[in-house]
Amino acid sequence: MPFHFCPQCGTKLQPGFRFCPSCGEQLSSSFGEPGAVSSTPSLSLSPPKKKEAASSVVKTSPASSTSCAHTETLPCTLSTVVTTRPALQKTRNSLRLNKDVSFTFKGVPLPMVPSTKPVAEDRVEAHTVTFQHKAEVEPTLKPSPSTPTKSPRNGKSKAKKARHSFYVEPLNEGDEMTDTTGKKWKLGKLLTQNSTEIIYEVLQTVSRFNSKESSHILKLGAKDGRIFNEQNFLQRAAKPASVDKWIKLNKMDFLGIPSCVGFGPHAESYRFLVFPNMGQCLQSVMMEKGELLSEKAVLQLACRILDVLQYIHSNEYVHGDINAENIYIKPEQKSPVYLVGYCHAFRYCPGGKHVEYREASRTPHEGTTEFISLDAHKGAAPSRRSDLQSLGYCMLRWHTGTLPWMALTNPDQVATQKQKYMEDVSALLSHCLGKKRVSTAFQTFLTAVMALQYSEQPDYSVLKSTLKDALLGLGGSLEQPLSF
């Protein structure tokens, strides 16, 4: 039986075929006539004529995601015959192209891609598709699902940055701030300032031209600084309803937890907290007086602060930075004592489970170096014993004016001294008191708190009884004004 060959791709043809089944080439009528035999396949490298329909032969595979829609052919298009490789000879790039790239052809004639390789014996099913004549070629890349995308690590660096202190630039008197509830506060006189926070007198703005007289203070800090930690503590553990419930339950007359009446961010770099006026910080009072506190005053302060510590410890938090700057009293009513400054507050018992003791798990020496506990020096998370030990150091400093490590500037050397005297409370008292005689309450209190284990719950009632009995022995009481 006579046979024929396609003049374009060389595929063996049977008589009567009008199109090549492999490349789609239209065959002349002579191929259907007997005796017309072509023994040499031809490969045409010349471009097709301009008025032929634009068509391409595209090899498809099950893995291919490219979809082509048949469209009407335009009169002014080019015909291009593309002979593709057999499926087994696909390269990695061609496989990726089939999966990940779809094209839209616009306005540019399709380039002619001739086949320069010999035709393989394997038959590949071919489909003829027509591309619309448009202005440009627009590849649309689709990411491969097997390629993982790395998330940026900015979040980690921000979190790390937020742990450190940020310097706060003072604002102008008269500047107005709006808290999260919509209340407006106008800055008044600057009261105190350090590198990380500023305290202002503040007035609540009722209207644009009227400011309501109010006795409030505003604490200003860096937006990503430690003031956010204080705000979190106040929202979690110092809600006024919770404080009032505690006072009634324990039949107390007062509890020195500050009540936050407003907070919010300001501009792009500030955060603020608003409190009722709590008086004056103990440090400034002592500096104005130029005197040390009497033993009676120290015992009064210690009892009030111990009440606050028992409350915040029962709410799974520790203070972490007890010192005279974080204690507020009202000079005209010196009995109320507030413990403020919860920038270093730490949730030591989340969900009722005490954190484990791990040195170097936090930044070492966080807080006021002179008064922080040995745990804080070693980078361990503060616990209940940390607050009580800090209170003991403060009691000695307020009454005697000295501590063995007071003149040291290297925090590691301070930690070494604290380690030494933690094991010998009598030597600590001897160094601070000298020949001064005090009640046994100091030694009893310090010995008890220095002996506490990291996760041990203190016996607050025993500690307070020790201090209160000594106060009564000196003729004082918690209801009396502070004795300076």
C-alpha positions as CSV (number, residue, x, y, z in Angstrom):
1,M,0.0,0.0,0.0
2,P,1.5,3.4,-0.9
3,F,2.4,5.7,2.0
4,H,3.3,9.4,2.3
5,F,5.2,11.6,4.6
6,C,4.3,15.0,6.1
7,P,6.5,17.7,4.3
8,Q,6.7,19.6,7.6
9,C,7.4,17.0,10.4
10,G,8.1,13.8,8.4
11,T,5.3,11.8,10.0
12,K,4.1,8.7,8.0
13,L,0.7,9.4,6.5
14,Q,-2.0,7.3,5.0
15,P,-3.7,8.1,1.8
16,G,-6.7,10.4,2.1
17,F,-5.3,12.5,5.1
18,R,-5.9,16.2,4.6
19,F,-4.1,17.2,7.8
20,C,-1.0,15.8,9.5
21,P,-2.1,14.1,12.7
22,S,1.1,15.1,14.4
23,C,1.8,18.7,13.5
24,G,-1.6,19.8,12.0
25,E,0.0,20.8,8.7
26,Q,-2.6,21.1,5.9
27,L,-1.7,18.7,3.2
28,S,-2.1,19.4,-0.5
29,S,-4.6,17.4,-2.5
30,S,-1.8,15.5,-4.2
31,F,-1.3,13.5,-1.0
32,G,-4.6,11.8,-1.6
33,E,-3.7,10.8,-5.1
34,P,-2.1,7.4,-5.8
35,G,1.6,7.2,-6.3
36,A,2.4,10.4,-4.5
37,V,5.2,9.3,-2.2
38,S,7.5,11.6,-0.2
39,S,10.5,9.9,1.1
40,T,12.3,12.9,2.7
41,P,10.6,14.9,5.4
42,S,11.1,18.6,4.9
43,L,11.8,21.2,7.7
44,S,10.7,24.7,6.8
45,L,12.6,27.6,8.5
46,S,10.9,30.3,6.5
47,P,8.3,32.5,8.2
48,P,4.7,31.9,7.3
49,K,2.7,34.3,5.1
50,K,1.1,37.3,6.8
51,K,-2.5,36.5,6.0
52,E,-2.7,33.1,7.4
53,A,-4.5,32.5,10.7
54,A,-2.3,32.6,13.9
55,S,-2.2,29.1,15.2
56,S,0.2,27.1,17.4
57,V,0.6,23.5,18.2
58,V,0.8,23.2,22.0
59,K,1.7,20.0,23.7
60,T,-0.3,19.3,26.8
61,S,0.2,17.1,29.7
62,P,-1.9,16.1,32.7
63,A,0.4,18.2,34.9
64,S,0.0,21.4,32.9
65,S,-2.2,24.1,34.4
66,T,-2.2,26.3,31.3
67,S,-5.6,26.9,29.9
68,C,-6.3,28.2,26.4
69,A,-9.6,29.5,25.1
70,H,-10.5,29.4,21.4
71,T,-11.1,32.8,20.0
72,E,-12.0,34.2,16.6
73,T,-9.0,34.6,14.4
74,L,-8.2,38.1,13.2
75,P,-7.4,38.8,9.5
76,C,-4.0,40.2,10.2
77,T,-2.2,37.5,12.2
78,L,0.7,35.2,11.8
79,S,0.7,31.4,11.7
80,T,3.4,29.7,13.8
81,V,4.0,26.0,14.1
82,V,5.6,25.0,17.3
83,T,7.0,21.5,17.5
84,T,7.5,20.6,21.1
85,R,9.7,18.0,22.8
86,P,8.5,14.6,23.7
87,A,7.2,14.4,27.3
88,L,10.2,12.3,28.4
89,Q,12.6,15.0,27.3
90,K,11.1,17.8,29.3
91,T,13.6,19.8,31.3
92,R,13.0,21.0,34.9
93,N,12.3,24.5,33.7
94,S,9.7,23.4,31.2
95,L,8.0,21.4,33.8
96,R,7.9,24.5,36.1
97,L,6.6,26.6,33.3
98,N,3.8,24.2,32.7
99,K,2.8,24.4,36.3
100,D,3.5,27.9,37.3
101,V,3.2,30.4,34.4
102,S,0.2,31.4,32.3
103,F,0.6,33.9,29.4
104,T,-1.6,36.4,27.7
105,F,-0.3,37.5,24.3
106,K,-1.1,41.0,23.1
107,G,-0.3,42.9,19.9
108,V,3.0,41.1,19.2
109,P,3.2,38.4,16.4
110,L,4.0,35.0,17.9
111,P,7.6,34.2,17.3
112,M,8.4,31.2,15.1
113,V,10.0,28.4,17.1
114,P,11.3,25.8,14.7
115,S,12.3,22.4,15.8
116,T,15.9,21.6,15.4
117,K,15.9,18.1,16.9
118,P,15.0,15.0,14.9
119,V,11.5,13.7,15.3
120,A,11.2,11.0,17.9
121,E,9.3,7.9,17.3
122,D,7.1,8.4,20.4
123,R,3.8,9.9,19.4
124,V,2.6,13.0,21.3
125,E,-1.0,14.0,21.1
126,A,-1.2,17.6,19.7
127,H,-3.9,20.2,20.0
128,T,-4.3,23.2,17.9
129,V,-5.2,26.4,19.7
130,T,-5.7,29.9,18.5
131,F,-4.3,32.9,20.4
132,Q,-6.0,36.2,20.2
133,H,-4.0,39.0,18.6
134,K,-3.2,41.5,21.5
135,A,-0.7,44.2,22.3
136,E,1.8,42.6,24.7
137,V,2.9,39.5,26.6
138,E,1.9,39.4,30.2
139,P,3.2,36.4,32.3
140,T,1.3,35.7,35.4
141,L,3.5,33.9,38.0
142,K,1.9,31.6,40.5
143,P,4.1,30.6,43.5
144,S,4.7,27.0,43.8
145,P,3.0,25.4,46.9
146,S,6.2,23.4,47.6
147,T,8.3,26.5,48.1
148,P,8.2,27.6,51.7
149,T,8.0,31.3,52.4
150,K,10.1,32.6,55.3
151,S,8.4,35.0,57.6
152,P,10.2,38.1,58.6
153,R,11.8,38.2,62.0
154,N,10.8,41.8,62.7
155,G,8.3,40.8,65.3
156,K,11.0,39.1,67.4
157,S,13.4,42.1,67.2
158,K,10.5,44.5,68.2
159,A,9.6,42.3,71.1
160,K,13.2,42.3,72.2
161,K,13.5,46.1,71.8
162,A,10.4,46.7,73.9
163,R,12.1,45.1,76.9
164,H,14.7,47.9,77.1
165,S,14.2,51.5,78.3
166,F,13.4,54.4,75.9
167,Y,14.2,58.0,76.6
168,V,11.1,60.2,76.8
169,E,11.1,63.7,75.4
170,P,9.0,66.1,77.6
171,L,5.9,67.6,76.0
172,N,4.7,71.2,76.3
173,E,2.5,72.4,79.0
174,G,-1.0,72.7,77.6
175,D,-0.7,69.8,75.2
176,E,-3.9,67.8,75.1
177,M,-4.3,64.0,75.2
178,T,-7.3,61.8,74.6
179,D,-7.6,58.5,76.4
180,T,-9.3,55.3,75.0
181,T,-12.7,56.3,76.4
182,G,-12.6,59.7,74.7
183,K,-11.8,61.8,77.8
184,K,-9.4,64.7,77.1
185,W,-6.6,65.6,79.4
186,K,-4.5,68.8,79.3
187,L,-1.0,68.8,80.6
188,G,-0.1,71.1,83.5
189,K,3.0,71.4,85.5
190,L,5.8,68.9,85.1
191,L,6.3,67.3,88.6
192,T,9.1,64.7,88.2
193,Q,11.2,63.4,85.4
194,N,13.7,60.7,84.7
195,S,15.0,59.0,81.5
196,T,12.1,56.7,81.0
197,E,9.0,58.5,82.4
198,I,7.6,61.9,83.2
199,I,4.9,62.9,85.7
200,Y,2.6,65.9,85.0
201,E,-0.3,67.6,86.8
202,V,-3.2,67.2,84.5
203,L,-6.7,68.7,84.0
204,Q,-9.7,67.1,82.4
205,T,-10.9,69.1,79.4
206,V,-14.7,69.5,79.4
207,S,-14.9,71.6,76.3
208,R,-12.6,73.4,73.9
209,F,-12.4,76.5,76.1
210,N,-13.0,75.0,79.5
211,S,-10.9,72.7,81.7
212,K,-12.5,71.0,84.7
213,E,-10.5,71.4,87.9
214,S,-9.4,68.0,89.0
215,S,-6.8,66.4,91.1
216,H,-5.1,64.0,88.7
217,I,-1.6,63.2,87.6
218,L,-0.5,61.8,84.2
219,K,2.4,59.4,83.7
220,L,4.0,59.6,80.3
221,G,6.3,57.0,78.9
222,A,7.6,55.6,75.6
223,K,4.9,53.8,73.6
224,D,6.9,50.6,73.4
225,G,8.5,51.0,76.8
226,R,7.8,49.5,80.2
227,I,4.7,51.7,80.7
228,F,2.8,49.2,78.6
229,N,3.7,46.5,81.1
230,E,2.3,48.7,83.9
231,Q,-0.9,49.3,81.9
232,N,-1.3,45.6,81.4
233,F,-0.9,44.9,85.2
234,L,-3.4,47.6,86.1
235,Q,-6.0,46.2,83.7
236,R,-5.5,42.7,84.8
237,A,-4.9,42.8,88.6
238,A,-5.8,46.3,89.8
239,K,-9.4,46.8,88.8
240,P,-11.2,49.0,91.3
241,A,-14.0,46.4,91.8
242,S,-11.4,43.8,92.6
243,V,-9.6,46.1,95.0
244,D,-12.8,47.0,96.8
245,K,-13.8,43.4,97.1
246,W,-10.4,42.6,98.7
247,I,-10.8,45.4,101.2
248,K,-14.2,44.3,102.3
249,L,-13.2,40.6,102.5
250,N,-10.2,41.3,104.7
251,K,-12.0,44.1,106.7
252,M,-9.4,46.7,105.9
253,D,-9.7,50.4,106.0
254,F,-7.4,51.1,103.1
255,L,-5.3,49.4,100.4
256,G,-2.7,51.4,98.5
257,I,-3.3,50.2,95.0
258,P,-3.4,53.1,92.5
259,S,-6.6,53.4,90.5
260,C,-6.0,54.1,86.8
261,V,-8.8,56.4,85.4
262,G,-7.5,56.8,81.9
263,F,-4.9,55.5,79.5
264,G,-4.0,55.4,75.9
265,P,-1.3,56.1,73.2
266,H,-0.3,59.6,72.2
267,A,1.2,60.7,68.8
268,E,3.4,57.9,67.5
269,S,5.8,57.4,70.3
270,Y,4.1,58.0,73.6
271,R,1.8,56.2,76.0
272,F,0.2,57.6,79.1
273,L,-1.7,56.6,82.3
274,V,-3.9,58.9,84.4
275,F,-4.3,58.5,88.2
276,P,-6.0,60.4,91.0
277,N,-3.5,62.6,92.8
278,M,-1.8,60.3,95.4
279,G,0.4,62.9,97.0
280,Q,4.1,63.0,96.9
281,C,6.7,60.3,96.4
282,L,8.5,59.2,99.6
283,Q,11.9,59.9,98.1
284,S,11.2,63.6,97.5
285,V,9.7,63.9,101.0
286,M,12.8,62.5,102.6
287,M,15.0,64.8,100.5
288,E,13.0,67.8,101.5
289,K,13.1,66.9,105.2
290,G,16.8,66.0,105.0
291,E,16.2,63.4,107.7
292,L,16.0,59.6,108.0
293,L,12.8,58.0,108.8
294,S,12.1,57.0,112.4
295,E,11.7,53.4,113.3
296,K,8.0,54.0,113.9
297,A,7.5,55.5,110.4
298,V,9.4,52.6,108.8
299,L,7.2,50.1,110.5
300,Q,4.0,52.0,109.5
301,L,5.2,52.1,105.8
302,A,6.2,48.4,105.9
303,C,2.8,47.3,107.2
304,R,1.0,49.2,104.5
305,I,3.2,48.0,101.7
306,L,3.0,44.4,103.0
307,D,-0.8,44.7,102.6
308,V,-0.4,45.7,99.0
309,L,2.1,42.9,98.3
310,Q,-0.2,40.3,99.7
311,Y,-3.0,41.5,97.3
312,I,-0.9,41.6,94.1
313,H,0.8,38.3,95.0
314,S,-2.7,36.7,95.4
315,N,-3.4,38.0,91.8
316,E,-0.4,36.2,90.4
317,Y,1.9,39.2,90.1
318,V,5.0,40.6,91.9
319,H,6.0,44.2,91.9
320,G,9.7,43.8,91.0
321,D,11.0,47.3,91.9
322,I,10.2,48.4,95.4
323,N,11.9,51.7,96.4
324,A,11.1,55.1,97.8
325,E,10.4,56.6,94.4
326,N,7.6,54.1,93.9
327,I,5.9,54.9,97.2
328,Y,3.5,57.8,97.5
329,I,2.1,59.5,100.6
330,K,0.0,62.6,101.1
331,P,1.8,65.1,103.3
332,E,-1.5,66.4,104.8
333,Q,-2.8,62.9,105.4
334,K,0.2,60.8,105.8
335,S,-1.6,57.6,106.8
336,P,-2.5,56.5,103.2
337,V,0.5,54.8,101.5
338,Y,0.4,53.9,97.8
339,L,2.7,51.4,96.1
340,V,3.0,52.6,92.5
341,G,5.4,52.0,89.5
342,Y,4.5,48.6,88.1
343,C,6.7,48.9,85.1
344,H,8.7,45.8,86.3
345,A,5.6,43.9,87.4
346,F,5.9,40.2,86.5
347,R,3.2,37.4,86.4
348,Y,5.1,34.8,88.5
349,C,2.2,32.3,88.7
350,P,0.2,32.3,85.4
351,G,-2.8,30.0,85.6
352,G,-1.8,29.0,89.2
353,K,1.5,27.4,88.2
354,H,4.7,29.0,89.6
355,V,7.4,29.7,87.1
356,E,10.6,27.7,87.4
357,Y,13.8,29.2,88.8
358,R,16.1,29.8,85.8
359,E,19.0,32.1,86.0
360,A,19.7,34.2,82.9
361,S,16.2,33.7,81.7
362,R,15.7,37.5,81.9
363,T,17.9,40.6,81.7
364,P,20.1,40.6,84.8
365,H,19.9,43.5,87.4
366,E,16.5,44.7,86.3
367,G,15.1,47.3,88.6
368,T,16.8,49.7,91.1
369,T,20.2,48.0,91.7
370,E,20.4,49.0,95.4
371,F,17.2,47.3,96.4
372,I,16.4,44.4,94.0
373,S,16.7,40.8,95.1
374,L,19.5,38.5,94.4
375,D,17.2,36.6,92.0
376,A,16.9,39.7,89.8
377,H,20.7,40.2,89.8
378,K,21.1,36.6,88.5
379,G,18.5,37.1,85.7
380,A,15.9,34.9,87.3
381,A,12.2,35.9,87.2
382,P,11.2,37.7,90.4
383,S,9.0,35.8,92.8
384,R,7.2,36.6,96.1
385,R,10.4,36.4,98.1
386,S,12.0,38.9,95.8
387,D,9.5,41.6,96.8
388,L,9.8,40.9,100.5
389,Q,13.6,40.9,100.4
390,S,13.5,44.3,98.6
391,L,11.2,45.7,101.2
392,G,13.7,44.5,103.9
393,Y,16.5,46.4,102.2
394,C,14.3,49.5,102.0
395,M,13.5,49.4,105.7
396,L,17.2,49.4,106.6
397,R,18.0,52.2,104.1
398,W,15.2,54.4,105.2
399,H,16.1,54.1,108.9
400,T,19.9,53.9,108.9
401,G,20.7,55.7,105.6
402,T,23.1,53.0,104.5
403,L,23.5,49.5,103.0
404,P,26.8,47.6,102.6
405,W,26.8,47.9,98.8
406,M,25.5,51.4,98.6
407,A,28.8,52.9,97.3
408,L,29.3,50.2,94.6
409,T,28.5,50.9,91.0
410,N,29.2,47.5,89.5
411,P,25.9,45.5,89.7
412,D,27.9,42.2,89.9
413,Q,29.7,43.4,92.9
414,V,26.4,44.5,94.5
415,A,25.1,41.0,93.9
416,T,28.2,39.4,95.5
417,Q,27.6,41.6,98.6
418,K,23.9,40.7,98.8
419,Q,24.8,37.0,98.5
420,K,27.2,37.4,101.4
421,Y,24.8,39.1,103.8
422,M,21.8,37.0,102.8
423,E,23.5,34.2,104.6
424,D,24.3,36.3,107.6
425,V,21.5,38.7,108.6
426,S,23.1,39.6,111.9
427,A,26.2,40.9,110.1
428,L,23.9,42.9,107.7
429,L,22.1,44.5,110.7
430,S,25.4,45.2,112.5
431,H,26.8,46.9,109.4
432,C,23.8,49.1,108.9
433,L,22.8,49.9,112.5
434,G,26.2,50.2,114.1
435,K,25.5,51.2,117.7
436,K,21.9,52.2,117.0
437,R,19.4,50.1,118.8
438,V,16.1,49.0,117.2
439,S,13.4,46.5,118.0
440,T,13.9,42.9,117.1
441,A,11.2,43.3,114.4
442,F,13.9,44.1,111.8
443,Q,15.9,41.0,112.4
444,T,12.9,38.7,112.7
445,F,11.5,40.1,109.4
446,L,14.8,39.9,107.5
447,T,15.6,36.4,108.7
448,A,12.2,35.1,107.6
449,V,12.3,36.6,104.1
450,M,15.9,35.7,103.4
451,A,15.1,32.0,104.3
452,L,12.2,31.7,101.8
453,Q,12.4,29.3,98.9
454,Y,11.9,30.6,95.4
455,S,8.3,29.3,95.0
456,E,7.4,29.3,98.7
457,Q,4.3,31.2,99.8
458,P,5.1,33.6,102.6
459,D,3.1,33.7,105.7
460,Y,1.9,37.3,105.4
461,S,-0.1,37.3,108.6
462,V,3.0,36.3,110.7
463,L,5.2,38.9,109.0
464,K,2.6,41.7,109.5
465,S,2.1,40.7,113.1
466,T,5.8,41.0,113.7
467,L,5.9,44.5,112.4
468,K,2.6,45.6,113.9
469,D,3.5,44.4,117.4
470,A,6.7,46.3,117.2
471,L,4.8,49.4,116.1
472,L,2.4,49.1,119.0
473,G,5.4,48.7,121.3
474,L,6.7,52.1,120.1
475,G,3.3,53.7,120.8
476,G,2.3,53.9,117.2
477,S,-0.5,52.6,115.0
478,L,-1.4,52.3,111.4
479,E,-4.2,55.0,111.8
480,Q,-1.7,57.6,112.9
481,P,0.0,60.0,110.5
482,L,3.5,59.0,109.5
483,S,6.1,60.0,112.1
484,F,9.0,61.9,110.5
